[in-house]
Amino acid sequence: VLDLESKNEKEFRRKLRDCGCSSKQTEEYLELVESGKPEDQIGFLKRRRNEALEELHNASKQIYCIDFCIYELQNKGVK
């Protein structure tokens, strides 16, 4: 759980880094924790999840493109 009561601040910040949060996003989340509104924290984490999913989709597209380039080169006789 990402709340300050269950972890010391260093571990808490590490967990946010593991979630892919930038320093700015970490500070933004810490402000939400201090405000005591879990629904805002959930909204923040859902937005971060959507960002990570978009990054994953973009990486997947890049891998597909790379694989296609390799395929084209191999069909031209390049090994």
A tleap script that builds the chain and sets N, CA, C and O, in Angstrom:
source leaprc.protein.ff14SB
mol = sequence {
  NVAL LEU ASP LEU GLU SER LYS ASN GLU LYS
  GLU PHE ARG ARG LYS LEU ARG ASP CYS GLY
  CYS SER SER LYS GLN THR GLU GLU TYR LEU
  GLU LEU VAL GLU SER GLY LYS PRO GLU ASP
  GLN ILE GLY PHE LEU LYS ARG ARG ARG ASN
  GLU ALA LEU GLU GLU LEU HIE ASN ALA SER
  LYS GLN ILE TYR CYS ILE ASP PHE CYS ILE
  TYR GLU LEU GLN ASN LYS GLY VAL CLYS
}
set mol.1.N position { 0.853 -1.178 0.000 }
set mol.1.CA position { 0.000 0.000 0.000 }
set mol.1.C position { 0.893 1.233 0.000 }
set mol.1.O position { 1.884 1.298 0.727 }
set mol.2.N position { 0.530 2.199 -0.819 }
set mol.2.CA position { 1.338 3.403 -0.906 }
set mol.2.C position { 0.800 4.483 0.025 }
set mol.2.O position { 0.108 5.405 -0.409 }
set mol.3.N position { 1.119 4.361 1.281 }
set mol.3.CA position { 0.807 5.416 2.240 }
set mol.3.C position { 1.983 5.562 3.192 }
set mol.3.O position { 2.734 4.614 3.422 }
set mol.4.N position { 2.131 6.730 3.728 }
set mol.4.CA position { 3.296 7.023 4.564 }
set mol.4.C position { 3.276 6.289 5.894 }
set mol.4.O position { 4.325 6.135 6.520 }
set mol.5.N position { 2.127 5.836 6.340 }
set mol.5.CA position { 2.048 5.175 7.635 }
set mol.5.C position { 2.675 3.789 7.615 }
set mol.5.O position { 3.199 3.336 8.633 }
set mol.6.N position { 2.633 3.108 6.475 }
set mol.6.CA position { 3.083 1.723 6.434 }
set mol.6.C position { 4.555 1.571 6.062 }
set mol.6.O position { 5.103 0.479 6.213 }
set mol.7.N position { 5.207 2.614 5.588 }
set mol.7.CA position { 6.597 2.510 5.149 }
set mol.7.C position { 7.355 3.762 5.572 }
set mol.7.O position { 6.772 4.831 5.751 }
set mol.8.N position { 8.660 3.606 5.726 }
set mol.8.CA position { 9.419 4.820 5.956 }
set mol.8.C position { 9.518 5.568 4.625 }
set mol.8.O position { 9.291 4.984 3.566 }
set mol.9.N position { 9.850 6.829 4.678 }
set mol.9.CA position { 9.787 7.670 3.481 }
set mol.9.C position { 10.715 7.178 2.370 }
set mol.9.O position { 10.355 7.253 1.195 }
set mol.10.N position { 11.895 6.680 2.719 }
set mol.10.CA position { 12.842 6.200 1.708 }
set mol.10.C position { 12.240 5.026 0.929 }
set mol.10.O position { 12.303 4.999 -0.300 }
set mol.11.N position { 11.665 4.071 1.631 }
set mol.11.CA position { 11.030 2.924 0.966 }
set mol.11.C position { 9.831 3.372 0.141 }
set mol.11.O position { 9.590 2.866 -0.954 }
set mol.12.N position { 9.091 4.319 0.678 }
set mol.12.CA position { 7.918 4.854 0.002 }
set mol.12.C position { 8.310 5.487 -1.332 }
set mol.12.O position { 7.670 5.237 -2.353 }
set mol.13.N position { 9.359 6.303 -1.322 }
set mol.13.CA position { 9.832 6.946 -2.548 }
set mol.13.C position { 10.350 5.903 -3.556 }
set mol.13.O position { 10.158 6.042 -4.764 }
set mol.14.N position { 11.009 4.856 -3.033 }
set mol.14.CA position { 11.484 3.795 -3.917 }
set mol.14.C position { 10.318 3.104 -4.608 }
set mol.14.O position { 10.382 2.798 -5.798 }
set mol.15.N position { 9.263 2.862 -3.858 }
set mol.15.CA position { 8.082 2.209 -4.437 }
set mol.15.C position { 7.481 3.079 -5.540 }
set mol.15.O position { 7.062 2.556 -6.572 }
set mol.16.N position { 7.434 4.378 -5.342 }
set mol.16.CA position { 6.916 5.271 -6.379 }
set mol.16.C position { 7.832 5.264 -7.609 }
set mol.16.O position { 7.350 5.306 -8.740 }
set mol.17.N position { 9.161 5.210 -7.388 }
set mol.17.CA position { 10.094 5.086 -8.523 }
set mol.17.C position { 9.832 3.789 -9.264 }
set mol.17.O position { 9.835 3.760 -10.495 }
set mol.18.N position { 9.602 2.703 -8.509 }
set mol.18.CA position { 9.301 1.411 -9.125 }
set mol.18.C position { 8.025 1.482 -9.965 }
set mol.18.O position { 7.870 0.737 -10.933 }
set mol.19.N position { 7.120 2.375 -9.590 }
set mol.19.CA position { 5.882 2.580 -10.356 }
set mol.19.C position { 6.124 3.462 -11.580 }
set mol.19.O position { 5.211 3.712 -12.367 }
set mol.20.N position { 7.363 3.930 -11.732 }
set mol.20.CA position { 7.701 4.761 -12.883 }
set mol.20.C position { 7.464 6.239 -12.672 }
set mol.20.O position { 7.460 7.010 -13.631 }
set mol.21.N position { 7.266 6.643 -11.437 }
set mol.21.CA position { 7.012 8.053 -11.151 }
set mol.21.C position { 8.305 8.861 -11.211 }
set mol.21.O position { 9.351 8.430 -10.727 }
set mol.22.N position { 8.207 10.032 -11.810 }
set mol.22.CA position { 9.326 10.972 -11.807 }
set mol.22.C position { 9.409 11.618 -10.425 }
set mol.22.O position { 8.531 11.416 -9.587 }
set mol.23.N position { 10.457 12.388 -10.194 }
set mol.23.CA position { 10.585 13.108 -8.923 }
set mol.23.C position { 9.404 14.050 -8.721 }
set mol.23.O position { 8.861 14.160 -7.622 }
set mol.24.N position { 9.020 14.722 -9.792 }
set mol.24.CA position { 7.883 15.650 -9.724 }
set mol.24.C position { 6.603 14.892 -9.385 }
set mol.24.O position { 5.819 15.345 -8.550 }
set mol.25.N position { 6.384 13.747 -10.022 }
set mol.25.CA position { 5.192 12.955 -9.742 }
set mol.25.C position { 5.212 12.430 -8.311 }
set mol.25.O position { 4.168 12.362 -7.661 }
set mol.26.N position { 6.384 12.062 -7.818 }
set mol.26.CA position { 6.510 11.586 -6.445 }
set mol.26.C position { 6.079 12.679 -5.473 }
set mol.26.O position { 5.329 12.424 -4.531 }
set mol.27.N position { 6.558 13.894 -5.708 }
set mol.27.CA position { 6.185 15.004 -4.832 }
set mol.27.C position { 4.686 15.272 -4.922 }
set mol.27.O position { 4.041 15.549 -3.911 }
set mol.28.N position { 4.132 15.190 -6.128 }
set mol.28.CA position { 2.692 15.385 -6.314 }
set mol.28.C position { 1.911 14.333 -5.524 }
set mol.28.O position { 0.921 14.652 -4.865 }
set mol.29.N position { 2.361 13.079 -5.595 }
set mol.29.CA position { 1.672 12.015 -4.868 }
set mol.29.C position { 1.781 12.221 -3.354 }
set mol.29.O position { 0.815 12.010 -2.621 }
set mol.30.N position { 2.961 12.633 -2.897 }
set mol.30.CA position { 3.138 12.877 -1.463 }
set mol.30.C position { 2.188 13.966 -0.967 }
set mol.30.O position { 1.678 13.890 0.151 }
set mol.31.N position { 1.953 14.974 -1.800 }
set mol.31.CA position { 0.984 16.014 -1.434 }
set mol.31.C position { -0.417 15.421 -1.324 }
set mol.31.O position { -1.188 15.803 -0.444 }
set mol.32.N position { -0.743 14.496 -2.207 }
set mol.32.CA position { -2.055 13.845 -2.145 }
set mol.32.C position { -2.190 13.008 -0.880 }
set mol.32.O position { -3.261 12.956 -0.275 }
set mol.33.N position { -1.096 12.348 -0.477 }
set mol.33.CA position { -1.120 11.565 0.762 }
set mol.33.C position { -1.387 12.497 1.941 }
set mol.33.O position { -2.201 12.200 2.815 }
set mol.34.N position { -0.691 13.618 1.945 }
set mol.34.CA position { -0.854 14.582 3.041 }
set mol.34.C position { -2.271 15.151 3.083 }
set mol.34.O position { -2.772 15.474 4.161 }
set mol.35.N position { -2.914 15.275 1.942 }
set mol.35.CA position { -4.277 15.829 1.900 }
set mol.35.C position { -5.291 14.864 2.492 }
set mol.35.O position { -6.402 15.263 2.844 }
set mol.36.N position { -4.909 13.583 2.604 }
set mol.36.CA position { -5.780 12.596 3.231 }
set mol.36.C position { -6.973 12.191 2.387 }
set mol.36.O position { -8.007 11.799 2.928 }
set mol.37.N position { -6.847 12.278 1.063 }
set mol.37.CA position { -7.950 11.897 0.182 }
set mol.37.C position { -7.540 10.683 -0.658 }
set mol.37.O position { -6.945 10.837 -1.724 }
set mol.38.N position { -7.856 9.490 -0.182 }
set mol.38.CA position { -7.449 8.277 -0.906 }
set mol.38.C position { -7.990 8.226 -2.328 }
set mol.38.O position { -7.343 7.656 -3.207 }
set mol.39.N position { -9.164 8.810 -2.574 }
set mol.39.CA position { -9.711 8.784 -3.941 }
set mol.39.C position { -8.821 9.562 -4.908 }
set mol.39.O position { -8.721 9.203 -6.082 }
set mol.40.N position { -8.176 10.625 -4.424 }
set mol.40.CA position { -7.237 11.372 -5.271 }
set mol.40.C position { -5.971 10.556 -5.528 }
set mol.40.O position { -5.404 10.605 -6.619 }
set mol.41.N position { -5.533 9.806 -4.516 }
set mol.41.CA position { -4.367 8.945 -4.683 }
set mol.41.C position { -4.661 7.844 -5.709 }
set mol.41.O position { -3.821 7.522 -6.550 }
set mol.42.N position { -5.862 7.276 -5.624 }
set mol.42.CA position { -6.258 6.245 -6.580 }
set mol.42.C position { -6.300 6.825 -7.993 }
set mol.42.O position { -5.836 6.192 -8.941 }
set mol.43.N position { -6.852 8.017 -8.130 }
set mol.43.CA position { -6.893 8.671 -9.443 }
set mol.43.C position { -5.500 8.889 -9.998 }
set mol.43.O position { -5.256 8.655 -11.182 }
set mol.44.N position { -4.588 9.336 -9.151 }
set mol.44.CA position { -3.202 9.546 -9.564 }
set mol.44.C position { -2.598 8.242 -10.066 }
set mol.44.O position { -1.992 8.200 -11.137 }
set mol.45.N position { -2.767 7.174 -9.280 }
set mol.45.CA position { -2.175 5.881 -9.650 }
set mol.45.C position { -2.810 5.318 -10.918 }
set mol.45.O position { -2.121 4.683 -11.716 }
set mol.46.N position { -4.086 5.535 -11.116 }
set mol.46.CA position { -4.739 5.085 -12.356 }
set mol.46.C position { -4.184 5.847 -13.559 }
set mol.46.O position { -3.979 5.264 -14.624 }
set mol.47.N position { -3.943 7.146 -13.392 }
set mol.47.CA position { -3.339 7.920 -14.490 }
set mol.47.C position { -1.937 7.410 -14.791 }
set mol.47.O position { -1.561 7.285 -15.956 }
set mol.48.N position { -1.158 7.113 -13.747 }
set mol.48.CA position { 0.208 6.589 -13.941 }
set mol.48.C position { 0.149 5.234 -14.634 }
set mol.48.O position { 0.986 4.935 -15.485 }
set mol.49.N position { -0.837 4.413 -14.275 }
set mol.49.CA position { -1.013 3.106 -14.918 }
set mol.49.C position { -1.301 3.281 -16.406 }
set mol.49.O position { -0.740 2.574 -17.242 }
set mol.50.N position { -2.180 4.229 -16.729 }
set mol.50.CA position { -2.501 4.480 -18.135 }
set mol.50.C position { -1.282 4.974 -18.905 }
set mol.50.O position { -1.086 4.601 -20.062 }
set mol.51.N position { -0.461 5.811 -18.274 }
set mol.51.CA position { 0.778 6.272 -18.913 }
set mol.51.C position { 1.702 5.093 -19.191 }
set mol.51.O position { 2.270 4.987 -20.277 }
set mol.52.N position { 1.852 4.206 -18.205 }
set mol.52.CA position { 2.729 3.042 -18.364 }
set mol.52.C position { 2.202 2.119 -19.455 }
set mol.52.O position { 2.981 1.565 -20.231 }
set mol.53.N position { 0.892 1.953 -19.518 }
set mol.53.CA position { 0.299 1.114 -20.549 }
set mol.53.C position { 0.540 1.709 -21.935 }
set mol.53.O position { 0.817 0.977 -22.885 }
set mol.54.N position { 0.437 3.016 -22.054 }
set mol.54.CA position { 0.705 3.689 -23.329 }
set mol.54.C position { 2.175 3.495 -23.722 }
set mol.54.O position { 2.476 3.251 -24.890 }
set mol.55.N position { 3.086 3.602 -22.754 }
set mol.55.CA position { 4.505 3.371 -23.023 }
set mol.55.C position { 4.727 1.941 -23.515 }
set mol.55.O position { 5.515 1.708 -24.432 }
set mol.56.N position { 4.031 0.997 -22.904 }
set mol.56.CA position { 4.128 -0.405 -23.318 }
set mol.56.C position { 3.626 -0.593 -24.748 }
set mol.56.O position { 4.256 -1.289 -25.544 }
set mol.57.N position { 2.507 0.021 -25.067 }
set mol.57.CA position { 1.974 -0.078 -26.433 }
set mol.57.C position { 2.941 0.521 -27.451 }
set mol.57.O position { 3.147 -0.040 -28.527 }
set mol.58.N position { 3.528 1.658 -27.103 }
set mol.58.CA position { 4.489 2.285 -28.007 }
set mol.58.C position { 5.716 1.404 -28.212 }
set mol.58.O position { 6.204 1.271 -29.335 }
set mol.59.N position { 6.217 0.804 -27.140 }
set mol.59.CA position { 7.367 -0.098 -27.254 }
set mol.59.C position { 7.004 -1.313 -28.099 }
set mol.59.O position { 7.820 -1.784 -28.891 }
set mol.60.N position { 5.798 -1.816 -27.937 }
set mol.60.CA position { 5.343 -2.961 -28.727 }
set mol.60.C position { 5.325 -2.622 -30.216 }
set mol.60.O position { 5.732 -3.429 -31.050 }
set mol.61.N position { 4.850 -1.425 -30.538 }
set mol.61.CA position { 4.839 -0.986 -31.940 }
set mol.61.C position { 6.262 -0.895 -32.492 }
set mol.61.O position { 6.512 -1.266 -33.639 }
set mol.62.N position { 7.187 -0.403 -31.677 }
set mol.62.CA position { 8.573 -0.294 -32.118 }
set mol.62.C position { 9.170 -1.671 -32.366 }
set mol.62.O position { 9.886 -1.870 -33.348 }
set mol.63.N position { 8.883 -2.619 -31.488 }
set mol.63.CA position { 9.397 -3.980 -31.661 }
set mol.63.C position { 8.827 -4.593 -32.939 }
set mol.63.O position { 9.551 -5.244 -33.692 }
set mol.64.N position { 7.543 -4.388 -33.184 }
set mol.64.CA position { 6.926 -4.897 -34.409 }
set mol.64.C position { 7.634 -4.312 -35.637 }
set mol.64.O position { 7.928 -5.035 -36.589 }
set mol.65.N position { 7.902 -3.024 -35.614 }
set mol.65.CA position { 8.566 -2.362 -36.737 }
set mol.65.C position { 9.978 -2.920 -36.936 }
set mol.65.O position { 10.389 -3.181 -38.066 }
set mol.66.N position { 10.708 -3.101 -35.855 }
set mol.66.CA position { 12.057 -3.672 -35.940 }
set mol.66.C position { 11.996 -5.075 -36.516 }
set mol.66.O position { 12.777 -5.421 -37.403 }
set mol.67.N position { 11.072 -5.884 -36.016 }
set mol.67.CA position { 10.928 -7.250 -36.532 }
set mol.67.C position { 10.589 -7.251 -38.014 }
set mol.67.O position { 11.081 -8.095 -38.764 }
set mol.68.N position { 9.757 -6.319 -38.439 }
set mol.68.CA position { 9.402 -6.240 -39.855 }
set mol.68.C position { 10.612 -5.857 -40.704 }
set mol.68.O position { 10.804 -6.400 -41.792 }
set mol.69.N position { 11.420 -4.932 -40.213 }
set mol.69.CA position { 12.638 -4.542 -40.939 }
set mol.69.C position { 13.589 -5.730 -41.071 }
set mol.69.O position { 14.179 -5.942 -42.131 }
set mol.70.N position { 13.735 -6.499 -39.999 }
set mol.70.CA position { 14.575 -7.698 -40.041 }
set mol.70.C position { 14.020 -8.681 -41.055 }
set mol.70.O position { 14.770 -9.241 -41.855 }
set mol.71.N position { 12.725 -8.893 -41.028 }
set mol.71.CA position { 12.066 -9.794 -41.962 }
set mol.71.C position { 12.335 -9.372 -43.410 }
set mol.71.O position { 12.679 -10.205 -44.249 }
set mol.72.N position { 12.174 -8.076 -43.699 }
set mol.72.CA position { 12.420 -7.580 -45.059 }
set mol.72.C position { 13.869 -7.810 -45.478 }
set mol.72.O position { 14.136 -8.238 -46.601 }
set mol.73.N position { 14.799 -7.525 -44.574 }
set mol.73.CA position { 16.207 -7.721 -44.900 }
set mol.73.C position { 16.517 -9.201 -45.154 }
set mol.73.O position { 17.247 -9.538 -46.086 }
set mol.74.N position { 15.961 -10.068 -44.326 }
set mol.74.CA position { 16.203 -11.508 -44.506 }
set mol.74.C position { 15.621 -12.011 -45.818 }
set mol.74.O position { 16.192 -12.906 -46.440 }
set mol.75.N position { 14.501 -11.455 -46.247 }
set mol.75.CA position { 13.906 -11.859 -47.519 }
set mol.75.C position { 14.705 -11.366 -48.712 }
set mol.75.O position { 14.530 -11.858 -49.827 }
set mol.76.N position { 15.573 -10.404 -48.488 }
set mol.76.CA position { 16.468 -9.931 -49.551 }
set mol.76.C position { 17.776 -10.711 -49.557 }
set mol.76.O position { 18.691 -10.388 -50.315 }
set mol.77.N position { 17.866 -11.732 -48.718 }
set mol.77.CA position { 19.036 -12.574 -48.690 }
set mol.77.C position { 20.089 -12.176 -47.685 }
set mol.77.O position { 21.157 -12.786 -47.650 }
set mol.78.N position { 19.828 -11.176 -46.870 }
set mol.78.CA position { 20.768 -10.760 -45.831 }
set mol.78.C position { 20.560 -11.655 -44.618 }
set mol.78.O position { 19.425 -11.863 -44.189 }
set mol.79.N position { 21.627 -12.178 -44.070 }
set mol.79.CA position { 21.527 -13.085 -42.919 }
set mol.79.C position { 22.019 -12.413 -41.660 }
set mol.79.O position { 22.010 -13.023 -40.590 }
savepdb mol mol.pdb
quit
